[in-house]
Amino acid sequence: MASFIQRRGPGGKRVWQVHIRRRGYQAQVRTFDAKADAQAWAATIESEIARGVFVSRAEAERTTLDEALQRYEREITPRKKSIAESGFIRRWRAHPLAQRTLASVRGKDIADYIRTRETAGVGGNTVRLELALLSHLFNTARSAWGMESLTNPIRLINGQRPKLPRGRDRRLVSGEETRLLATAATYGGEIGPIITWAIETAMRRGEIAAMRWKHIDWKARVLLVPETKAGIPRRVPLSSRALTVLGGLVCRIDGQVWGMKPDSISQAFERICSTAGIEGLTFHDLRHEATSRLFEKGLNPMQVAAITGHKTLQMLKRYTHLRAEDLVELIG
């Protein structure tokens, strides 16, 4: 049976402390302002113990969200490739919810957070990423940190998640590729060949910058990408045009294929677009362009995903923008 003890809490306020002891179970202790709340909690715990479904809430009830975020950053973040995650963690730690225990965070709290962020003009995708981090934290606490009693509050607000903007659908239009490459040739350096390479391979900017000569299989016409955003190595087939790009390069002593860093690639690309009078085009849009061209060549989704490295068909769809004019010949 549970025992109820009235004590003086902080400031001299009277509180009720509940003690539940059962053989084979760790003692459960919790304090409430009202005796009725203490009795209701005790009845729930004793019922769960009697039915054999009790899972201790002690860890979740004494661990604050701030403490969990710090542990997450120490143990989980280093295994992931997202460089933005630390920023999301700092943002959550600065929020009032961080001072609450994990067990006390409810779906309503998350819904209020979403409304506040949207009112402040924060983009839907940013809020989505913030919620994804918190959801993974709760799942990790349940599965790996011994807090099996936790409910993931993010899963309770599916109907109130922020609306995501439509994915970018910018593609090269008539004459833009010619102007882009001509301007890049005048600009000089590696950016011209890199642009062609991006269009031919659908590789990400960081993957291109990290390329090494030792990962190129000339006989098989394949490039190994050992480090990817998805964390899974992949092999990229090389077109004749891509091989021509490689054939025009000089092998570097450090083994790198390119000397440009990711930020330098983007900066040079922006200058070239500005000089060429091309508006609204980013270097990442070349990945969209390349992915769409693979479909237009007749490859099926699984074949395209093997080249681009997309883990889900939903993500692959966001990168694919087929033009009706290019599909006319396919439908006959």
N, C-alpha and C positions, 0 to 999 in steps of 0.2 A: 504494500500500500504506500501511496505517496504521503509524505509528511510536509506540513505547511508551517513555516516559521516566520513570524512578523519581526522585522528588524528596522533599524534606522538607516536610511540610505543617505546619499550626499545631501547636505543642507538640512539634515534632521528629518527629512520626509520619511514617513512610514511606508515600507515596501514589504512584499510577501515573497519569501524564498521557498522554492519547491525542491524537495529531495526525493528522488525515486531510486530505490535500490532493489535489484532483482538478481538472483543467482545466475551467473553466466553472462551478465551484462555489466558494462561499465556504469558507474553511478551517474545519474543525470541530475544536474542542478541548474536552475534558472530562476531569475528574479523578475517579479511583475509589480506594477503599481497597484493593481486591483486584485483582490482575492479571487473574484470570479474568473478573471483571465488566467490566473495561476491554476485554478481547478480545471478549466477547459483544456489547458495545455497538458496537465497531468493525465486527464482522461484519455486524450489522444495518444500520448506516449504509452500508457499502460495497455490500451487496446491494441496498439501495434505490436507490443512485446508479446501479448497473449496470443496473437494471430501469427507470430513468427515472422513478421514483415518489418520489424523495427530496424532503422538505420540511424545511427547517431548523427545528430545535427550540431553537436558541440563545436566541431572544427569550423563549420560554415557560419555558426552564430558568433564566433569570436574573431574571425578573420575579416578585416575590412577590405573593401574593394581596392583601396590604395596599397595595402600590403600584398594583395594578390597580383596587382599590376606590377609591382616591383619584382615579385618572384617570377612572373611571366617573362619580364624583360631579361632577367638573369638566365632563365632555363630554356625558354622557348624561342624568343626572338633571335638569338645567335644561330639557330638552325635554319632560319628562314632567309629569303633573299630580298625581302621588301625593305628598302632603305627608308620608306616613309613610316614604318610601323612605330618607331621610337617617338615620332611626332604625335601620332595618335595616342600613344600611351601617356605622354606629357599632358595632352589635352584632357584625357579622362581623369588623370590624377589631380588636375586643377579644378575639376567639377565637384560640387557639393556631394554628389553621390559617392565619391571616393571615400568619404568619412563613414559611410554606412557599411554594415556587415554584408557579406555576400548573401546570406540567408534573407536579409530584409529587402533586397532589391526586387521589385515587382514589375510586371508588365506595364502597369500604369506609369511607373517612373521612366521607363524607356519611351513610352508614347509621349510623355511630357518633354523628354529630351529632344525627340524628333521635332515636335512642334516648335520648341525654342530655337533649334538650329535652323529650321526652315524660315522662321520669322526673321532671323538674323541674315537671311539671304545666302546661307551656305548651300552649295550645290548638292543635288540628290546623290550623286556618286560618292562624294566625300562622306556624307552621312552613312551611306551604305558600307563604306570601308571601316568607318568607326564602329558601326554595329557588328560587322564581321569579326573585328578584333575582340570585342567584348564577348560575343557568342563563343568564339574559340576558347577564350579564357574560362568561361563557365563550363564548357565541355571538358577542358583539361582538368579543372578542379574536381569534376565528377569522376573522371576516369583514372586520373593519375595522382591526385592529391588527397584521396581518401574522403571526399565530400559527396558521397553517393546520394545523399538526401537532397542535394541542390536541384532546383528547377531552373532551367535556362530561360530567363525572362524574355530574351530576344525572340524565342519561338512562340511567345504568347501574343505577339503583335503583328502577325503576318498581314492582316488587312490594313495596317496603318503604316507600313513601310514607305519610305519616300519614293516618289516617282522618279525613275531614272531618265535622263535625257536620251534621245535617240543617239545611237552610235554615229560617229562621223562617216559620211559617205562621199568624201572628196576623192575624186579620181582625176587622173590626167585627161584633159580634154584635147581636142584637135590642135596639134602643133605644139603643145606645151612640152612634151618630152624632147622634141628637137631643140626648142629654144633653151630648155633647161640644160641640156648637154653642151650646146654651143657656148652658152654663157659660162658653164663650168670649165670648159676647155680654155677660155680666155682667162678665167680666174686662176687657173693653174693648180698644181699640187695633186693630191690624191682624191679630192672631192668628186671629180668627174667619174673616174672608175668606180668609186664607192656608190655613187648614185645608180650607175648601171648595174652594179652587183646587187644592190638592194632590190631593184626591180626584177632581176632574174631569179633571186633566191628567196625572197620574202623574209629575209633574216632581220632580226631586231638590231637596232643601232649598237647596243652593248655587245651583242654576239659578233657583229662585224668587226668592231674595234678590238675584240679579243682573239681574232683568228690567228692561227699559227701555221707555218708551212708544214710542220710535221703532221698535221691533222688532215692533210690533203692526200687522198688516194688517187693518183693520176690515172692509173690503169682502170680503176672502177668508176672514175669520174664522180667521186663522192667526197664531201667534206664532213668531218666529224665535228660536231658542236658539243664538247664535253660538259660545258656549264650553261644551263638554260634557265629561264625564268621559272619554268615548271619543275625544275630540279631533276629532270630526266634527260640524259644525253640523247642526241638524235643525229642521224646521218642525212645530209642534204644532197640530193642529186644535183649535178652541175650541168647546165645547158652548154651548148657550143659557145654561146655568147659569153657566158660566165667564164669558161675556160680561156677565151680570148682576152678577157680582162686580166686574168692571172698571168697569162703569157706576156703581157706588156709591163709587168711589174719587175722591179729589181729586188732580189732577196736581201732582206735586212740581216745584219749580224746578230741581232737579239732574237731572231726567230719569228718575230711578229710579221704578219702580212702587211699591216697598215701601221703608220706612225701616228695617226690621228686618234685622239681620245673621243669618247662619246659626246661631250659638250662641244668640242671643237667641230665635230661633224655637223651638229645642229646649227651652230653659229655660222659656219661657212655656207650651209644650205640656205639659211635665211637671207644672207647677203646676195646669194646667187638669184634667189627668187625675186628679191627686190629689184636687182639690176635687170632681170629678164621681164619684169612687169607681170609676174605671176602672183596672184593674190590667194590667200586662204589655203595655202599648201604647206604642210609640215613634212619633215623627213619621215615621220612615222606613217604618214599617208601612203608612202611608197610601199609599205607592207600591205596595206589595204589593196593597193593597185596590183601588186604581185599576186596576192591571194585570189583576187577576182580573175586575173588572167589565167591562173592555173585551172579554174573551173571552165573558163571559156575555151581552153584547149581540150576539154573533154574529160578531165580527171574527176573521179568520184570523191565524195567527202572524205572517205577514209584515206585515200591517196594524198589528198591535199593536206589533211591533218598531219600525216606522217612527215610531210615536207616542212610545214609551218610550225609544228610543235604545239598546236592547240590541243588542250586536254579534253574539251567537250565540244560537241557539235553546236551548242548554243553560242559559245564564244567564237567558233569558226564562222557562224552566221553573221555575227557582228562585224567581222572583217571582210565580208563578201558583199560586193555591190555590183551585180551584173547589169549591164546595159541592154535594154530591149533590142537596140539596133544590132548588137553583136550576137543575139540569140536567134535572129531571123533565119540564118542559114541552117542552124541546128534543127529547127522544127519543120523545115522543108516547105 
